Each structure stands twice: as C-alpha cells, then as structure tokens.
Amino acid sequence: MKPLQQNGIFGLVRRSLVLFLPVVLLSPPPPLVASLRHFRSAAATMSNSHSPPVAKKVEHKMELFGDVRIDNYYWLRDDSRKNSDVISYLQQENAYTDLVMSGTKQVEEQIYAEIRGRIKEDDISVPERKGSYYYYERTLQGKEYVQYCRRFVPRGEESLSVHDTMPTGPGAPPEHVILDENVKAQNQSYYSIGAFEVSPNNKLVAYAEDTKGDEIYTVYIIDAETGASVGKPLVGVTSYLNWAGDDALVYITMDEILRPDKAWLHKLGTEQSTDTCLYHEKDDMFSLDLQATESKKYLFIASESKFTRFNFYLDVSRPQDGIVVLTPRVDGVDTFPSHRGNHFLIRRRSAEIFNSEVVACPLDNTSATEVILPHRESVKIQDIQLFLNHIVVFEREDGLPKIVVYSLPDIGEPLRSLEGGRAVDFTDATYSVYLSDSEFSSTILRFCYSSMRTPPSTYDYDMKTGVSILKKVEAVLGGFDITNYVTERKWATALDGTKVPLSIAYRKDLVKLDGSDPLLLYGYGSYEACVDPSFKGSRISLLDRGFIYVIAHIRGGGEMGRQWYENGKLLKKKNTFTDFIASAEYLIENKYCSKEKLCINGRSAGGLLIGAVLNMRPDLFKAAVAGVPFVDVLTTMLDPTIPLTTSEWEEWGDPRKEEFYFYMKSYSPVDNVKAQDYPDILVTAGLNDPRVLYSEPAKFVAKLRDMKTDHNLLLFKCELGAGHFSKSGRFEKLQEDAFTYAFILKSVNMIPALGN
C-alpha cells in the first residue's frame, strides 16, 4: 500500500491532484534580485492607476492539419525563468493583484488569524512503532516546519496492541530529534522533504530535499543518533527512495523532460557516479515507480503508462543480484504487487477486469497465478495492504470508500478464495478514509478517517476482534463544534442521464436553502483521482460565514470505479466539464444557491476544468478560482520537450493525430477564450512549477484581458519562489486560503464595511 503522495497518483503526473494545499509573495530567488527594479517600477505604475497590466503581443503562428492558430503570448514561456520582460510582466500582475485586493487586506488578515487560530501549533503526530522505536513528527509553536523524532519503546512492551501508547512522562525514554526542518529551512525561500526513510536497523536516515519547488531532490544520508553526514549526497534525483538492506539505497532519476526513467542501486560509501543502473525505461510514454513491500523483504520497481504497468522485484537481502521480472509488460494490463511469505499477491486490472481482481502466485513460479478475490462490476478494488495473517482490501462501492479485512491461512498453506471479510463501519453520509503504514507482523490496522465536518481521526483497528480504538483526533481550536455542521450526499443528472454524486457541507444554523446562500463548488475530474470529502480547517471560515461547500465527483475521476475515469478522458473528456455544469445547475435548481452566489474552484487539472467551463458557461458563475491551471492543453500536448507531455498522451490524447487535435482544440481554455462577459476570476501560478508551466496561466490571463467584454475582476498571482504545490511552510500555505477566501467574499459582496 502506497498512500497518495504529493508526486502524483501512481507516479509523477504533470497536473496532479491537490485538494488540501491551500496561497504573500516570497522574496525573489537570487536570479530575480537583479529584476527588483522592475517590481518597484511595476508597483509605482499600479499605485498611480487601477488599469491592469497589458501583455505585449508577439505573433507566433502554429499550423497543423490545415488549421492555423495564432498565439500572441507564446513569448511568456521562458524555461530559464530569467527573462527580464517575462519577470517584469509577472511582477506587474502581482502588483496589480495586491492593489486591487488592498481594500480586503483587513478581512484577509482576519481570516488568516481565524484559520491559524484553529491549529494546535505545538503538537505531535500519532507515533508509529518500527522495531524498538516510536517514530513521529512534532510541530512547534510559531514554527513553519516539522521535527522528525523518535523514542525507544520501553522494555517489556514489545507486543503491539490497539491500546499501545507511547509513554511521555517522567521516567519515559527521552525524545530524540533526528532532523529539524526548521533548521534546514533557514535562509531558504522554499523547503520540502519529499522522502524520509529510516534504515532497517534504525541507525541511518535517508531524506530527499527540495529547496526550489521544482521537485528535483538531493538525498542526504545521516546518522540517526548524531545527525552526522554519511557519505556524499545524491543529487538530481526524485523523491522515490528506499533502503535495500542497511547499507544500500535504491532511487530513481529523471530525464531532461522530468520523466522518471532510471532506477539506481547506491552502495553507501561509494560515489554516485559508480552506482548501478538497475533499469532504464526508454519508452517515453512510461515512467518508473518504486515501492517497498509491507514485509520489507522486496522492493518493486514498476514501469507504467496511464493504462499499463509492469513490475520487477529486488530481493533486499541480495541487492547485488539485480532485479527480476515479476509481471511482464502487457498493453492494457496494470499490476500492483505485494509480498507475504512464499507468495506474491497482485492487484490486476485490464479492460475486461476493469475494477481489478487480486491474484496470488508462488515466489518460485510467478506465472502460476490464482484468483483469490474476483473482479466485481459494482466494486472497485483500489488497493490492498498485507499483514502476516491478514489482507486489507481498500474498495469503492457506489462512490464511497470501504475497508474490508480478510483472514489469511498460515504462511506455507495454500492461498484460496477470500471469504468472510469484515467491513469497517463509518458514520458520515460522505467521508474520506485512507490506510496508514502498519506493522506487518501485527494484527493492528491503522487508518485515518474524516469528513467535511469530522476532523482527521486516527484509529487502530484490531483485525482479530474487530475493535477500533481512537488514537487521536486532530485538535480544532477556536470553539469548533461538529454538531453545528451538516454533510449531505446528492446526485445531479448529467446531459446523458448519468448520475453525478455531490458531497455537500454547510452550517445548519446559518444557511436558508432558499437560493440566497453563497456556495463554493469544487471539482477535479482527471487521472482517476478520487476526491473524497475530507476535513479542512480553513474551510470553516467559509462555512461560518454562511457558505455552502460542495464537491462534484465528476467523470474523469475514480470515485465511481474505473469506467467513471474512462468516460472522462481522451475523446470523452468533455463529460468532465458538462458533469460540472450539470452539478452547478442542480444546485441552483434545488435552491442551494443562485448564479449570483455561485463560486467555483479547481486546481491543476481541476484548473483546466475551471477554464473550460468558464468558456462554455460564463453566465452560470459569479466567481472562479483557477489554481496552477493546465489551460494551454493543445500547445502543451503538441510539444514533447515540455516536461511529461509524452507520458500523458494516454490521458488527454496525442494531438499529432487529427482526431485528437481538433477535439482538444474544441475545449482547450486558451484556444477558446472569446469576446464575451466572464465572471470574476482569480488565477494562480508558481514560477518553478515543473508540472504546469507558469506560462500557461499567464497566457490565459493575458488573452482574457485582451478579449473579454466585461469589467469584472481578473487577477493573476504568480509565486516567484515556489512550484506546483505553492509555499512550503505550513502557515505560509494558510495565507493562500485566506487570500482566496477574501477574493471570493469580495466577489459576492460579503466584505464588511470598515469598522464592522
């Protein structure tokens, strides 16, 4: 089981799902210091005029299949991020945004104070048992980043149960801080650790560090007790990193278009230049992934496209022997292996077995597979997690996640069809649940549950007895009361009759449900990503102002099974957009809101959604927020030199083929901006973003400024020291939410008069 991580759904995806990253402008990084005079000039210009920046036009002609496109803003793409004209334009846009929003600064600061005031700043995560240690993360009052800590498990407490608690009082083993991000982040405008891996013997730690936001990492190896460096760092790598025994690491690097293409074995104490290349994926539509088995006996190196995945395994006790094929490449077949005892267990999907099945095979005869959990048309097998005596199946049925636990025979006994599974019960109408790392040899499953009204709650579940023990509920300060809020599940009807699920939350004592309430509608709908409704503390600031919050689980996502995804990609991509429009119309018709109070939000591929529906139905919305939006679809997908384009032809289509070219052109937001009225719009970007080039939203805004026929707000905010995932500090991220909410409140005329 590999939880959904920052770097994509399965591997590195350009336009990945970001729901919980909430956006003040960082100091310019060193290459931009010389351009400060442009910023001062821009600020001075904006202070004397409320007119927005006007990007110059430089005609760039593109022709294919007899179709000519003119891109007047192609010049905004500068891969070096140093062109003075480009930087000056971005700074002018930032200055204009600051000017227009200056009147809402007091409200923004109030919202930020509310959001931060709900956070217990000095806190620890639920400790995780690994061998003779508890590992956990600590946050400190006023500090942006975490500390990675551990304590010894007291002697005599080796057995793990749901009642296991890390002692912290007098006489308890002392806390040891392995690494303090706050120290490492000093003098950095951006800091993120993408991987933190402890060696099997608990003596060393390898961690991957990104100081630009471009997701190109440096791996450092340190002594877990002293913090002393061990060997030289590994440079230019991804965050895919695992130990192969106590003295070797496996890691993955990328090619020039940021495609993870090579897996390497590094022996501690040797130069990176002498590392062994375990596998090189030369097909530019495939990318590499790396996972460790729950048993810690094997590493799996996978190569995957959007609908094919095959695997190699590496015995960590003999890494020098290299990798062995586990599941061969078969076009259209996805395989996700795990290991227990003398068997590999594999989740397998194909066109016929679209919601996946689970098969088992002996280690010494991997082609002899036997189905132990068959495919079901109404239930999607999303993941499995193995234990010594149990298998946990993470399923989806009717759009909701489920956890089902099955007992397994003793190791060495034959594996037969799984029967008599026990499902874990959940309470809210709509909710989110995900599996956490658990001790393979134990009977304890750890999972985290939340909903749009229930704060993240970590449980330990005894798979033998069915007993769940709540280990921690994330503290929400500031008088939060769960009973004030309601969650609902409704269904909108799409153009073709398909029922689209909606997750809804509001504060029951504030909304009228008569069409007069303000509403924020969120959507994503790509990469088979499941946007399950989870808790977000900052959202309370909207709900407590009478907003209704809705997630539309539109096609292109994976909430309703594999075919939900297949029916919202490639030549069916427009279903994603029309589902969202149908969801908005349902909310209006059923008096959750009106057009004058309907705001929409989407990020990354969800920003494509926002751009598309703005062109299609600008009359339907009052305000829109498009975060790091993938809006120049056709131009990007025609350019294989842009990071990750080739690996995403199976998601969006290859526009070098005429059918895909004209279909993509028909919805690509930049290509469909027209002379019409648009609602208020806020667009954000990150200069160092490797997934959606900053130039895409920049071009979208420039073209909108030139063509739209209204006088509504159009603001562009580009973070000059961050990437796809915005700022790196936990409080810095809250500023983005506060700014976005202030923009929405301004749009729906809910900014109180000064003094009120």
N, C-alpha and C positions, 0 to 999 in steps of 0.2 A: 504493500500500500504506500503510495507516494502522494501526500496531500497536494492539493492545488497550490502552486507556488507562484511567486512573483514572475518567474520567467516562463509563464505560459501554461497551457492546458496539458499538453503532452511534452512539448519541447519548447524551444524558443519560437514564439509567434510574434510577428511584427505588431499586430494590433490586438494585444492580449486584453483579457477581461480585467478591469479594475473597478471594483464596486466601492471599496471602503477607503480608498485613498481620497481623502477628501480633495484653495490654493493659497507677502511683501517681497518685494523684489530683492534678490540676493545681490551682494556686491559683485560687480562683473569679475569673471575669472581673469587671470593675468593677460591673455591675448586681447582682452577687451579694454584694458586700462587705457590704452592709447586712444580709445574712442570716447572717453568720457566727455570730451569737449562737444561731441555730437549730442550726448544726452543733455548736457547743460543747455545747448542751443535749442534742442527739442523742447525742453521744459519751459524755456523762456518764450518760445513761439507759442506753446499751448497756453501759457498763462495770459497771453495777450489776445487769444482768440479761442472760441469754442468750436472752430471748424476742425473736423477730423483730418488726419494725415491723408494725403493723396499719393498713392504709389505711382511712380512714373511708368509709362507704357513703353515696352521694347518688344516689337513684334517678333514672335517665334512661331514659325509655321511648321505644322506636323501633318503629314499626309499618309493615308493608308486605305486600301480598298476604294480608291477614288474619293475618299472623304477627307476634306481639309479642315483642320482645326487651327485656330489662332490663339496662342497663349501669350497675352501681353505681359504676364507676370512670371514667366519662366525664370527670369533673371534673379528672382528671390531665392532660388536654390543655390546655396554655396556650401559645398561639402567641407570646406576648410573652416567654416564658421568664423572667418576673419575679414570678409569683405566689408569695407567701411560703409559703403552705401547700404548694404543689407542691414548691418548692425544699426546704423543710424535710423533706418526706417522702423525697425523693431522697437528701438528706444522711443521714437516718436509715438508709436502706437501705445506703448506703456505709459508714456507721459500723458497722452490724451485720455486713456482709461483712468489714470489717477485723478486727472482734472474733473472728468465727468462724475466720478464717484466720490469726489471730495465732500460733497454735501451729505453723504451717507456714512462718513467715517465714524461718527459717534455711534451709529447703530451697529456698524461692523465691529467696533471695539466692544460694544455691549454683548453682541452675540458671541464673540470670541471669549469674553470673560465668562459667559454662561457655559459654553462648551467646555472650557478648561476647568471651570468650577465643578463640573460633574465628575472629573477624573480624580481618583485617588493617586496622587503623584508618586508617593512612596509606597511601593507595592512589590510583590513577587508573583511569579507565575506558579502554577501547580508543580511541585517538584516531581521529577521523573527519575525512577530508580534505574540505574545502569550499573550492574555488578555491585560493588561495595560503596557506591556513591549515590547521593541525590544530586541531580543537576537541575538548575532553574535559572531564570532571568530576574534581575532586580532593577526596578526603576527608582530614581531618587527625586526628592522634592526639587523642582525647578530645573532638572536636567533633561536634555533633549533625548538622550540615548540610554541604552541598557547596559547593565553589567552582567557578564556570564559568570555564574557562581556554582559552587558545589560544597557539599558537606559529606562526611563519612556517615554511612549507615551504622548506628550503634551495634556493637557486638550483641549477638543473641537475637537480633531482629532480621535474620537473613530471609525468612519466608515472607512472601508478598501477599497481602490480602487487601480487600476493599477498605479495611479500617486502618491501613498503613498511613502513618502521619510522620512527617519529618520533625524531630524534636528541635526546638529553637531556644529553649530556656536555659537557665543556669545549669551547668554540667553537661549540656549538649555539645557534640563535636562542633568546633568553630567553623564559621563560614570562611571559605577561601574564594576570593575574586580571581578568576582565571584571566579575564580580559574586561577592560572598561572601555566601552565605545566612546564615552565622553572624553577620555584622554586621547584616544586615537583620532577623534574628530576635531581636535583643536587645530585651528588655523586652516580648516577645510571648509569650503562653502557647501560641499556635499559629502556625505559619508554613509556608506551602506555595506553591511556584511551580508553576502549572499549565501554563504555556507559556513557552518561552524561544526566541525566533525572531530569527535574525540576518538583516539586510537583504542583498539580493543582492550589493551592493558591499562587504559586510563592514564597513561603517562604523558601523552603528547596531544596537541590540538592543532588541526589544520583549519585555517579560516581564509575565506575569499573576500577581498576588499575592493570596493569601487569608490573612487573619490571624484568622479565626474558625472555620474549618472548615465554613462554610455554603455554600461553593462559589460565592460571589458575589465576583468578582475586580475588582481595579483594575489597569489596564495602564499601565506606565511605559515610556517610551522614553528610552534613554540613548545617549550616545556610547560606542562600544565601546572606545575607547582611554582616554578621560579619565573616563568614568563620569558626565559631566555630563548633567543632565536636558535633554531636547529637548521643548519644549512642555509642556502640561499633561497630567496623567494622564487616562485614560479610565476612568470609574467605572461600577459596576453592570453589569459585562459577564461573559460566560462565559470559559472558557479556550480557546475556539475563536478562533484568531488567526493571520493570515498576512499577509505582505507582498504588496502589489500594486505591484511596482516598488520603487524605492529611497526614494520619498517619500510612500507611501500605505499604509494598512493596511485590511484587511477584518476585521471582528469581528462577533460575534453577541451579542445581548442576550436576556433572558428576560422573560416577562410575570409577572403577580402570582402565578401558580401555578408559577413556575420552569420554564416550558416555553420552550425556545429558539425564539423566534418571529420575530425580525427580524435581517437581515443588513445591515451598515452599511459604507460607504466613508468612511474618515477621511483627509483630506489633512494631512500634517504642517504644523504652524504655524497650524492653524485651531482654532476652538473645537469641542468635541464637539457642542454644540447645533446646529452648522451641517452636521453630517455628513449624507451622502446615504443614505437608506434604499434599499438595492438590492432587497430583497424582504421582504414581510410575510406570514407564513403565518397565516391567520386560522382555519383548521380546527384545533380544539383537540385533535384526535387525532394531529396531525402535529407534528414538531419538526424544527428545522434542524440541519444538519451542515455542516462546512467542511473542505475538503481542498485541498492543492496537488498538482499533477501532478509526477511524477518529473522531467519535462523542465523544470519551473519556468516554463512558458510560460502556463499557465492555472490559475485557481482554480475549483473546483467547489463550488457551493452546492447542497446536497441538502435536500429535504424528505421526511421519512419517517415512516411509522407502523410497526407491527410486521410488516406484510407488503406494504407498498407503499413504493416510493422512486423519486422522480424528480429530475432534475438540471438546473441551469443552469450555464453556464460564463462566466467573466470573463477576457478577454484582459488579462494583467497589463501589457502594453506600452501598452494604451489603456483603463485602468480607467474613464475618464470616459465611455466609450461604454456602460457598464452591462452587465447580464447578458443572456444569450441562452439560450433553451430548448435543451437538448441531448436529453434523453429526457423525453417528456411523461408526465403522470400517467395511469397505467392501473391501476385497482384490482387488487391481487394480483400486480403485477409489481414486482420490485426491480431496480434498475440501479445499477452501480458503475463509473463511467468512469475511464479513464486516457488519456494522450496520448503519441503518438510521431510525429514528422514530420508528414505530411499526413493522419494518421488518428487518430480516437478509437477506443480499444479498450474494450469494455464487458462486464463480467461481468453476466449477466442471469439472473434466476430468476423462475419463475412456478409455478402449481400443477402444470402438466404437466412443466415443466423444473425439477423441484424441487431437484435438486442443482447447478443452474446450468450455463450454457454461456458461451463467450466469442465475442463478435461484434466486427466491425470496420466502421467507416463513414468515408467521406472527410469532412474538415473542412467542405467546401462542400456536402455532401449527407448530412446526418446521418440521414436516414430510410432511406438505402440501406445497410442492414446486411447483412453476410455472416458466416455462422458459420465461425469458424476453429478452435474446439475445441468439439465437440458435447457435449451432455448425456449422462451415463452414470448408470444407476440405482445402481451399486455404488460410485461415486466422487463425492465432493462437491468441487466447486471452491470453496475457501474464500476465496481471494484471488489476485490477480495483481500482479506488480511488473515494470515495464517498464524496459528499457535501450535504448541506441541500436541495438544489434544483437541483443538477446535479449529473451525474455519468460520470467519465472519464474512458475510456477504452483504455488500452495500448495494441496495436495489433502488429502483424508482418505479412507482406504480401510480398511475393517474396524476402524474406531475409532482408527487411528493416523495421525499427520500425515506428509505426504510433500512433498518439494520436487522438482519436475521442471523442467528447463531446456530451452527450445527456442531454436534459432537463428531469426532473422528476416531476410528479404531486405533489401537496401539500401533506405534511405528513398527513396521515389518509385516503387519497384517494387510491383506488386500484392501484397496480403496474401492468402495462400491457407491451406488447412487446415494446422494444425500437425502435423508428423510427426517421428519420430525423437527424441523427448525423452529426455534423460539424467537419471536419478534420482540423488539424493544418498543415499549409504548411511549408515545409523545402526546402532548396536551393541546397545543395551539392549533387553530384551523390551518394556518400556514406557518412554516418554520424552516430552520436550517439545522443540519446536523452533519458533523464530519468526524472521521476517526482520527485519533491521535496515536503517536508511537506508543506501543505497549511492550511489556516484557514477554518475549516469545515463549519462554518456559512456564509462564504463569497461566492462571485461569482468569486473569483480570483484563477486561477490555476497557480502555479509556476512550470516551468520546465527549465532544463539546456540542451543546445544544443552545440555540437561541431562536428568537423570533423578533418581529419588528417591535414587540413590546416586552420581550423577555431578555434581560442581559445575558451575555455568554455565561453558560453554566457548565462546568466540567464535572463529569460523572465517572466513577469507577464501577464497572458492571461485572459481577461475579457470574461467569458463564456456566458454572455448575449449578448454582442455586437460583439464578435469576434476580438476585438482589442488587439494586443500584444504590450507591452512596454518593451524595453530592459532595464534591471535594472543594469547590469554590464557585461562587457567583461573582462576576466582575462588579466591583462596587460602582454604583452610580450615585454620586452625591447631589446636593442641591435640592433635596426634597422630592426626588423622583418616586412616584407611586405607580406600580404596574397596573393597579385597578382603575386608573384614570383612562386607560388606553384600550382600544378595541382593534382586533385584527379580523379581517373577513377574507373570504375567497369567493370571487365571482367569475363569470365566464362571458366574454364578449364573442360575438359571431363575426367571423371574417367574411370577405366577399364570396368565397367559395363554400361557405357554410361551416367551415372548421371552427370549433370552439376553442377560444384562446383564454387560458387561465390568467386571472388578475389577483395579485396579493395586495390587500388594502389595509392601511392603518390610519387611525385618527384618535384624537382625544374626544371622548364621548360627551363631555360637558361643554365643549366649545363649538362643535360643528352643528349645522342646522339640517344638512342633507336636503336642502330645497333649491339647489343650484347656485346658491350665493357664496359657497365656500371656495377659498383658493385651493388649488390642487397642484401637486408636482408629480408628473408621470415619468417614470424611468424605464429605459429599455436598452437591450444589448442585441441579442439575436444572431450570434455568429459562433463559429468554431465548436459547436456542440456544447458550449459552456452553459452550465446550469446556474441561473441567477436566483438562488434560493433566498427567501426573505429572512435576513438576519438583523441583529440589533446594531444600531449605530447611535452612539450617544449624542453626536452633534445634531442628528435629525430631530431630537426632542425640541430643539429651539424653533423648528418649523411647526411641529405638532402643537406646541404650546402657544403658538400664535394663530391657531385655528386652521392650519393647513391639513389637507388630506394627502397622504403619500401612497402612491400606487406603483407596483412593478408589473409591467406587461410581459408575460412569459411567451414571447413571440417566436415564430418558427425561425430556424437557424440556430437556436439554442438546443439544449439537450434535455430539457425538463420532461418532455413527454415521450422520450425514447429516441432511438436512432433515426427513425423516419421523420421525426419532428425537425431534426437537423438537416436531413437530406432534402426536405421540402422547403428549405430556406437558404439554399446555397446555389452556386453556379447559375444555371438558367432558370432557377426558381427563386432567385434572391429577392425579387420584388415582393414575394409573400411576406418577408420580414417587415417591409415598410407598410404594406397595406394592412397587415395584422395590427401594427401600432396605431395606424389611423382609425381602424375599426375599434380598437380599445379606447381611444380618445372619444370617439363618437358615442360609444356605450356609456362612458362616464358622464357625458353631457346629457344624453337622453334619460339617464336614470338619476339625474339631479345631484350627482356628486359635485358638479361644478358647471361653469358656463365657459364659453370661448374666452370671455373677458377675464377669466380667472385661471385658465389652464396653462400651466408652465410645463416644459419638457426638458429632460436631461439625459445625456448619454455620453459615453467616454470611449475613445479609441475606436474600435469597430462600432461601438454604440454612437460615436460621433458621426460616423457615416450615416447611420440611421437618422440622426437628427438633421443632418444636411439634406438627406434625400426627402424626408417628409416636409421640410421647410419649403423646398422647391415644389413639391406636389400639392400641399395644402397649407400654404402660409396663413390662410384665413382662419384656420382652426385653433391657433395658439396665440397666447398673449406674450409669452417669453420663451426663449430657448437657450440652453447652455450646452455647448459642444466642446467637450474636453479632449485635447490632443486628437482631433478628429481625422480619420482617414477619409479625406474628401476628394482627393485628386486620383480617383481609382484607376481610370483608364491610362493616364500618363504613367503612373507608377507601375502598373502591371505590364506595361509595354517595355519597361526599362529593366533588363536583368542585372544591371550594375547597381541598382538600388538594393540595399540590404533586404534579403529574404523574399524578394519577389518570386524567384523561380519556385521556391518551396510552397508558395501559396497559390499557384495556378490551379491546384485541385480544390481550393476553397472558393475562389472567385471566378475562375476560368482563365484561359490563355487567350488574350485579345489579339494575338498574332493569327488567330483563326477568326474568319469573318463573322461567324455567328456570335461568338463571344464579344467581339469588338463592338458590334452595334448594340448588343444587349447591355453591355457595361456602360456604353456611352449614354444609353437612354436613362440611366439613373445616377451616374457619377455626379456628385454635387457640384463640383467646379464647372463641369460641362453643361449643367442645366440651370445655372443662375440666369434669371431673366428679368426683364423690366416689369416688375410687379411690386406690390407692397409686401413687406416682410414684417414679422413681429420684432420685438426687442430681442437682440441676440448678443450673447457673450461667448467668445471663442478663446480657448487657452492653448498654449503650446510650450514645449521645452526645447531649448536650443540644442541640447546634446542628445535629444531623443533618437535612438537608433531604429525604432520600430515605425513611427510615423514621422517623417522628416518635418521639421518645423515649417518648411516652405509650403507644405500642403495647406494647413490652416491660414498661413499668411496670404497665399494666393486667393483662397476662398474669401477672406475678408476684403482684400483689395478689389476683387471683382464685384462683390456685393456693394461696396461703397460706390463703384462706378455705375452700377446698373439699377439698383433698387429705387423705387419711386416714392418712398415714404420718408418721414423724418424721425422714425423710431430709433432707439438706441442700437448701435452696433459697436461693440467694444472688443478689443483684442489684447490679451495679456500673455506675453511670452516670457517665461522664466529663463533668464540668461545663464543660470548656473545649475540647471537641472536637466533631467531627461524625461522619459516617458512617465515615470512614477512621481513626478513633481519633487517637492522638497524632501529631504531625508529625515529631518528632526521631527519628533512626534508632535511638538507644539507648533512648529512651522506648518505642518500639514493642516492643523486646525484653522490657520489663517485662511487657507483656500476655501474651506467650508464657509467660514464667516463672510468672506468676500462674496462668494457665490450666492449665499442666502441674502446678503444685503442687496445684490443686484436684482434678485427675484422680488424681494419686498418693494424695491423701488419701482419695478415694472408694474406690479399690481397695486401701486399707490398705497402701500402699507407702511411707509416711513413716517413715524410720528413727528409732529412739529417739534422744533427745538424747545426744550424745557418741559415737554410732556414725558 
